[in-house]
Amino acid sequence: MNSLRAVRLTCVVLLFWGPTSVNAQDHTWSKRMADSAIARSPDGKITRGDENLSDWAYDKSVLFAGFIAVWQNTGDERYLAYVERAMDALVNADG
């Protein structure tokens, strides 16, 4: 019974203390992911392994939605600009 209690206590401590002990307040996981994706594909042509994703692929759209969420939460215009650049490449003069 005491070992179960110790496991529960350890889980609670790790849950609440663990994430805040990382000295990365300026670099949240969502920003790290977005920055990594931008560094890998600065032109907005996202790949899945060696495969290029189609312009309207679900995966790419979900990723871009994440960039928009990071922009909304941080106010950092780089994330919005990245999505806009990638979308502008898909729109011609006729819309």
PAVOPA-115044 format. One record per residue (C-alpha): z, y, x; residue number from 1. Coordinates in steps of 0.1 Angstrom, whole numbers, plus 5000, padded with zeros to 4 digits. Layout:
BEGIN
@w->Z	v->Y	u->X	num->NUM
...
END
This chain:
BEGIN
@w->5000	v->5000	u->5000	num->1
@w->5008	v->5024	u->5029	num->2
@w->4974	v->5018	u->5045	num->3
@w->4956	v->5028	u->5013	num->4
@w->4977	v->5059	u->5011	num->5
@w->4968	v->5067	u->5048	num->6
@w->4931	v->5062	u->5041	num->7
@w->4933	v->5086	u->5011	num->8
@w->4951	v->5112	u->5031	num->9
@w->4926	v->5109	u->5059	num->10
@w->4897	v->5113	u->5034	num->11
@w->4913	v->5144	u->5019	num->12
@w->4920	v->5159	u->5053	num->13
@w->4884	v->5153	u->5065	num->14
@w->4870	v->5166	u->5032	num->15
@w->4887	v->5199	u->5033	num->16
@w->4894	v->5205	u->5070	num->17
@w->4863	v->5188	u->5086	num->18
@w->4835	v->5210	u->5073	num->19
@w->4854	v->5242	u->5080	num->20
@w->4863	v->5232	u->5116	num->21
@w->4827	v->5233	u->5127	num->22
@w->4820	v->5267	u->5143	num->23
@w->4787	v->5272	u->5125	num->24
@w->4794	v->5298	u->5098	num->25
@w->4762	v->5317	u->5107	num->26
@w->4741	v->5286	u->5107	num->27
@w->4746	v->5267	u->5075	num->28
@w->4729	v->5233	u->5071	num->29
@w->4703	v->5248	u->5047	num->30
@w->4694	v->5275	u->5072	num->31
@w->4692	v->5250	u->5100	num->32
@w->4669	v->5228	u->5080	num->33
@w->4647	v->5257	u->5070	num->34
@w->4645	v->5271	u->5106	num->35
@w->4637	v->5236	u->5119	num->36
@w->4608	v->5232	u->5094	num->37
@w->4595	v->5266	u->5102	num->38
@w->4596	v->5259	u->5139	num->39
@w->4577	v->5226	u->5134	num->40
@w->4551	v->5241	u->5111	num->41
@w->4548	v->5279	u->5116	num->42
@w->4515	v->5280	u->5097	num->43
@w->4530	v->5264	u->5065	num->44
@w->4510	v->5232	u->5069	num->45
@w->4538	v->5208	u->5063	num->46
@w->4534	v->5171	u->5074	num->47
@w->4551	v->5139	u->5065	num->48
@w->4551	v->5121	u->5099	num->49
@w->4514	v->5122	u->5110	num->50
@w->4501	v->5127	u->5075	num->51
@w->4492	v->5162	u->5063	num->52
@w->4506	v->5169	u->5028	num->53
@w->4481	v->5182	u->5003	num->54
@w->4483	v->5219	u->4994	num->55
@w->4502	v->5212	u->4961	num->56
@w->4522	v->5181	u->4972	num->57
@w->4556	v->5176	u->4954	num->58
@w->4574	v->5173	u->4988	num->59
@w->4560	v->5206	u->5000	num->60
@w->4569	v->5223	u->4968	num->61
@w->4605	v->5211	u->4969	num->62
@w->4608	v->5223	u->5005	num->63
@w->4594	v->5257	u->4996	num->64
@w->4619	v->5259	u->4967	num->65
@w->4646	v->5252	u->4992	num->66
@w->4633	v->5281	u->5014	num->67
@w->4635	v->5304	u->4983	num->68
@w->4670	v->5293	u->4977	num->69
@w->4680	v->5300	u->5013	num->70
@w->4664	v->5335	u->5010	num->71
@w->4683	v->5342	u->4977	num->72
@w->4716	v->5331	u->4992	num->73
@w->4712	v->5348	u->5026	num->74
@w->4689	v->5378	u->5019	num->75
@w->4669	v->5369	u->5050	num->76
@w->4633	v->5378	u->5043	num->77
@w->4619	v->5354	u->5068	num->78
@w->4623	v->5325	u->5044	num->79
@w->4605	v->5343	u->5016	num->80
@w->4578	v->5355	u->5040	num->81
@w->4571	v->5320	u->5051	num->82
@w->4566	v->5307	u->5016	num->83
@w->4544	v->5337	u->5008	num->84
@w->4522	v->5331	u->5038	num->85
@w->4518	v->5295	u->5030	num->86
@w->4509	v->5303	u->4993	num->87
@w->4486	v->5332	u->5002	num->88
@w->4464	v->5307	u->5022	num->89
@w->4458	v->5289	u->4989	num->90
@w->4448	v->5319	u->4968	num->91
@w->4413	v->5334	u->4971	num->92
@w->4400	v->5368	u->4960	num->93
@w->4395	v->5355	u->4924	num->94
@w->4431	v->5343	u->4922	num->95
END
